[in-house]
Amino acid sequence: QGNAYKVVEAGEVIVFKGNVEASKSNAFFLSFCTFVGTGTLALVLSNSPLNNIGPIEIGSWYYLMTLSAPFAGLYYWNNAPKEDEVRVRLQTTDDELETEVTVQAPKEKLEIFMRTMNYNEKGMVRVKGILPDQFI
């Protein structure tokens, strides 16, 4: 039941469902990146020939675009929560020496599962990388 997952169905296939919540740090980071990006765009536009549109001089009004940055974080915050579903199926051979685990889940969850349980994909061999797992 870790990571807010609950068992929904426990038959031949075990189904886990859980809610993935929005991250405050992701929302703030997205707002910051939007602020920097719109600020950079405003700098470019304020130094371009588009500074005057007919008799109207825009000047530094382009920088008002940076006020839209918090809305990027708000959009993320409202649309990020979602429900994940993980399906696990265990198959044991007739001699009960091997058990095959079949998992259907989002890619990130599969990678966490494989790293935590030290499993490999069927027919694949895990090659240790240069960096330790704590940096990945």
Beta strands, then each sheet from edge to edge (+ up, - down):
strand 1: 5-10
strand 2: 13-20
strand 3: 52-53
strand 4: 56-57
strand 5: 82-92
strand 6: 99-104
sheet 1: 1+ 2- 5+ 6-
sheet 2: 3+ 4-
end
